[in-house]
Amino acid sequence: MSIKNDMQFDRKHIWHPYTSMINPLFCYQIIAAENCTLILQDGRQLIDGMSSWWSAIHGYNHPRLNKAITEQISKISHIMFGGITHPPAISLCRKLIEILPTSLECIFLCDSGSVSVEVSMKMAIQYWLGCNKNRQKFLSLKYGYHGDTFAAMSVCDPNNSMHKLWKKYLPENYFVESPKCGFYDSWDIKDFDNFAYLIERYKNELAAVILEPIVQGAGGMRIYNPCYLKLVREYCDYYEILLIIDEIATGFGRTGKLFAMQHSNIEPDILCIGKSLTGGTITLAATITTREIANTISSGSVECLMHGPTFMGNPLACAAALENINILQSGQWIKQVKNIESQLFDKLLPLRILKQVVDVRILGAIGVIETYKILNIEKIQQFFVKHGVWIRPFNNLIYLTPPYIIQNDELDKLINAIILSLECPCHFI
């Protein structure tokens, strides 16, 4: 089949994320990828600024990740996890316990980030049922994002997120004002007033507080002060409410710490991880909790956690994740992320003076440009591809989350394309 026929078929029959089947956004066909380069069907090359939605932290076709998957596929690619275990899962979980806070020692392997959040919420509710208490509400941040499945959507901001369409169908939870103090701002205790008020008001209803640590992702790419998160932990301790930390996007070095919660030196009761867990190779996530929570759930009337995805603990994904963590433990990512952060500060921060720009936010290997006007996604996407880069904006945000291995000249090319894109009125609605 010709490239043209393939793309016509794709446009007519394949539903892509967050797009219409009647008038879908244009798609670009990628046939290969290497390091930080995506190769189009027609031979053009694009520098990847997105790490495939935060996940491909070591770039593409990494030899160690490929080797881990290849060696595992010759043994077994998948086996059910019910009543069966296998070496890749055991080795991965041993490694996770090694790198995580010592309080987190019971691991539920999931098959996606949204499922990880679903499991964390089930854990919290079942924990309180095991304590003979009926607590089924959650407290979260406005502009938060935790996934697209139904329970996960219920803890995403119902008014300021992509999920407001489902507001009438979702359980109603409680939402506090998003932190106003930025990561580098002087801490203002008043920023915590709304959280303090709501947790005290609803303390007897809350199963858990759930939030993204330090960086709010798809809800607005906000980067907030570590003092806020530290106080969240203190208030959860004081009111004896569980704290769920969603590190799906921020985990494994993206913010300059291995986990973003380390900026505040806190530990959660339940942790969700995913995305870059496997280095962007195969889908895998995990929900990790304390022995007390696991034992309380297991001592309840049901005596087990009522969840079991078909592909949980997939051996290929576990093998990839184990090798990904081994790569991270070499420590090279620390210098790589610091270099990215330094370059983003030098080249992106000056854009704050532009009339089109509301703000520029940077932390680790994350750079965010917020514009006053909504972006014309299809037109600006075409512009970026024409300039040899892959950047996927949304709403009024252009952001970069490049692979850690990106070279200075490659990152310059991404940044320069963004600067040029802001000069064209046709890129805004």
Residue pairs with C-beta under 8 A, 6 or more apart in sequence:
1 9
3 29
3 41
3 42
6 29
6 41
7 27
7 29
10 27
10 29
11 24
11 27
15 21
15 24
16 24
16 25
16 27
18 162
18 394
19 25
25 377
25 378
25 381
26 378
26 381
26 382
28 40
28 46
28 385
29 40
29 41
30 38
30 39
30 40
30 41
31 39
31 40
31 41
32 39
33 39
33 48
33 59
33 60
33 61
34 59
34 60
34 61
35 59
35 60
35 61
35 403
35 405
36 47
36 48
36 59
36 60
36 402
36 403
36 405
36 406
36 407
36 410
37 45
37 46
37 47
37 48
37 60
38 45
38 46
38 47
38 48
38 60
38 390
39 45
39 46
40 46
44 385
44 388
45 388
46 385
46 388
46 389
46 390
47 388
47 389
47 390
47 406
47 410
47 413
47 414
48 56
48 59
48 60
48 389
48 390
48 402
48 403
49 389
49 390
49 391
49 400
49 401
49 402
49 414
50 390
50 391
50 392
50 400
50 401
50 402
51 57
51 276
51 280
51 401
51 402
51 403
52 280
53 275
53 392
53 401
54 217
54 249
54 254
54 275
54 276
54 401
55 275
55 276
55 278
55 279
55 280
56 276
56 279
56 280
56 281
56 403
57 252
57 253
57 254
57 276
57 279
57 280
57 324
57 333
57 403
57 404
58 65
58 279
58 280
58 324
58 327
58 403
58 404
58 405
59 403
59 404
59 405
59 406
60 280
60 403
62 279
62 327
64 323
64 326
64 327
65 278
65 279
65 281
65 320
65 323
65 324
65 327
67 323
68 319
68 320
68 322
68 323
69 281
69 282
69 316
69 319
69 320
71 319
72 88
72 315
72 316
72 319
73 316
75 315
76 86
76 315
77 314
77 315
77 316
78 311
78 314
78 315
78 316
79 86
79 315
80 310
81 89
81 109
81 308
81 312
81 313
82 308
85 313
86 313
86 315
86 318
88 315
88 316
88 318
88 319
88 322
89 109
89 313
89 315
89 318
91 318
91 322
92 109
92 318
92 319
92 321
92 322
92 325
93 107
93 109
95 322
95 325
95 326
96 107
96 286
96 288
96 325
97 104
97 105
97 107
99 258
99 325
99 329
100 259
100 271
100 288
101 267
103 267
103 290
104 267
104 268
104 271
104 288
104 289
104 290
105 288
105 290
105 291
106 288
106 289
106 290
106 291
106 293
106 294
107 286
107 287
107 288
108 119
108 123
108 286
108 287
108 288
108 289
108 305
108 307
108 312
109 284
109 285
109 286
109 312
109 313
109 318
110 116
110 119
110 274
110 284
110 285
110 286
110 287
110 309
110 312
111 283
111 284
111 285
111 309
111 310
111 311
111 312
111 314
111 317
112 147
112 274
112 283
112 285
113 147
113 248
113 249
113 272
113 274
113 275
113 285
114 146
114 147
114 148
114 149
114 152
115 149
115 285
115 309
116 248
116 272
116 273
116 274
116 285
116 286
116 287
117 146
117 147
117 149
117 151
117 152
117 155
117 210
117 244
117 246
117 248
117 272
118 147
118 149
118 151
118 152
118 307
119 272
119 287
119 305
119 307
120 208
120 210
120 244
120 246
120 270
120 272
120 287
120 289
121 138
121 151
121 152
121 155
121 207
121 208
121 210
121 244
122 151
122 305
122 306
122 307
123 270
123 287
123 289
123 293
123 297
123 305
124 135
124 138
124 207
124 208
124 242
124 244
124 270
125 135
125 136
125 207
126 297
126 300
126 302
126 305
126 306
127 207
127 242
127 293
127 296
127 297
128 134
128 135
128 136
128 207
129 300
129 301
130 296
130 297
130 299
130 300
131 296
135 204
135 205
135 206
135 207
136 171
136 205
136 207
137 173
137 174
137 202
137 205
137 206
137 207
138 154
138 155
138 173
138 174
138 206
138 207
138 208
138 209
138 210
139 173
139 174
139 175
139 176
139 195
139 198
139 199
139 202
139 206
139 208
139 209
139 210
139 241
140 146
140 155
140 156
140 157
140 173
140 174
140 175
140 176
140 209
140 210
140 211
141 157
141 175
141 176
141 177
141 178
141 179
141 211
141 212
141 216
142 157
142 159
142 160
142 175
142 176
142 177
142 178
142 219
143 157
143 160
143 161
143 178
143 216
143 219
143 220
143 222
144 155
144 156
144 157
144 161
144 175
144 178
144 210
144 211
144 212
144 216
144 219
145 156
145 157
145 161
145 162
145 212
145 216
145 217
145 218
145 219
146 152
146 153
146 155
146 156
146 210
146 212
146 246
146 248
147 153
147 156
147 248
148 163
150 166
150 169
150 170
151 171
153 163
153 166
153 170
154 170
154 171
154 172
154 173
155 173
155 210
156 162
156 163
156 219
157 163
157 175
157 219
158 164
158 167
158 170
158 175
159 167
160 219
160 220
161 218
161 219
162 218
163 170
174 198
174 202
174 206
176 194
176 195
176 198
177 194
177 195
178 216
178 220
178 222
178 224
179 191
179 222
179 224
179 225
179 228
180 188
180 191
180 224
181 187
181 188
181 191
181 224
181 225
181 227
181 228
182 223
182 224
182 225
182 361
183 214
183 223
183 224
183 225
183 226
183 263
183 361
183 363
185 225
187 225
187 227
187 228
191 225
191 228
192 228
192 231
195 228
195 231
195 232
195 235
196 231
196 235
199 206
199 209
199 235
199 236
199 239
199 241
200 239
203 239
203 241
206 239
206 241
207 241
207 242
208 241
208 242
208 243
208 244
208 269
208 270
209 232
209 236
209 241
209 242
209 243
209 244
210 243
210 244
210 245
210 246
211 229
211 232
211 244
211 245
211 246
212 245
212 246
212 247
212 249
212 250
212 260
213 229
213 245
213 246
213 247
213 250
213 259
213 260
213 261
213 263
213 264
214 223
214 224
214 226
214 229
214 250
214 255
214 260
214 261
214 263
214 264
214 363
215 221
215 222
215 223
215 224
215 249
215 250
215 254
215 255
215 260
215 363
215 366
216 222
216 223
216 224
217 249
217 250
218 394
220 397
221 361
221 366
221 368
221 370
221 397
221 399
222 361
223 361
223 362
223 363
223 366
223 368
226 263
226 264
227 264
228 264
229 261
229 263
229 264
229 266
230 264
230 265
230 266
232 243
232 266
233 243
233 264
233 266
233 267
233 268
235 241
236 242
236 243
236 269
242 269
242 270
242 293
243 266
243 268
243 269
243 270
244 268
244 269
244 270
244 271
244 272
245 261
245 266
245 268
245 270
245 271
245 272
246 272
247 259
247 260
247 261
247 271
247 272
247 273
248 272
248 273
248 274
248 275
248 285
249 275
250 259
250 260
251 258
251 259
251 260
251 273
251 274
251 275
251 276
251 277
252 258
252 259
252 273
252 275
252 276
252 277
252 324
252 325
252 328
253 276
253 328
253 333
253 334
253 337
253 364
253 365
253 404
254 260
254 276
254 337
254 364
254 365
254 366
254 401
255 263
255 363
255 364
255 365
255 366
256 334
256 337
256 338
256 341
256 363
256 364
256 365
257 263
257 364
258 328
261 267
261 268
269 289
269 290
269 293
270 287
270 288
270 289
270 290
270 293
271 287
271 288
271 289
272 285
272 286
272 287
273 285
273 286
273 288
274 283
274 284
274 285
274 286
275 285
276 324
277 284
277 285
277 286
277 321
277 324
278 284
278 317
278 320
278 321
278 324
279 320
279 321
279 323
279 324
279 327
281 317
281 320
281 324
282 314
282 316
282 317
282 320
283 317
284 314
284 317
284 318
284 320
284 321
297 304
297 305
298 304
298 305
327 333
333 404
336 365
336 404
336 405
336 406
337 364
337 365
337 404
339 408
340 364
340 365
340 402
340 404
340 406
340 411
341 362
341 363
341 364
341 365
343 408
343 411
343 412
343 415
344 362
344 366
344 367
344 400
344 411
344 415
345 362
347 412
347 415
348 360
348 362
348 367
348 369
348 400
348 415
348 418
349 360
349 362
351 357
351 360
351 369
351 418
351 419
351 422
352 359
352 360
354 422
356 371
356 372
356 373
356 422
356 428
357 369
357 370
357 371
357 372
357 422
358 370
358 371
358 372
358 396
359 368
359 369
359 370
360 367
360 368
360 369
360 370
361 367
361 368
361 370
362 368
365 401
365 402
365 404
366 399
366 400
366 401
367 399
367 400
367 415
368 397
368 398
368 399
368 400
369 397
369 398
369 399
369 418
369 422
370 396
370 397
371 396
371 397
371 398
371 422
371 428
372 396
373 396
373 428
373 429
374 395
374 396
374 428
374 429
375 393
375 394
375 395
375 396
375 397
375 398
375 427
375 428
375 429
376 426
376 427
376 428
376 429
377 393
377 394
379 426
379 427
380 393
380 398
380 421
380 427
381 391
381 392
381 393
383 417
383 420
383 421
383 424
383 427
384 390
384 391
384 417
384 421
387 413
387 416
387 417
387 420
388 413
388 417
389 413
389 414
389 417
391 398
391 399
391 400
391 414
391 417
391 418
393 399
398 418
398 421
400 411
400 414
400 415
400 418
402 410
402 411
402 414
421 427
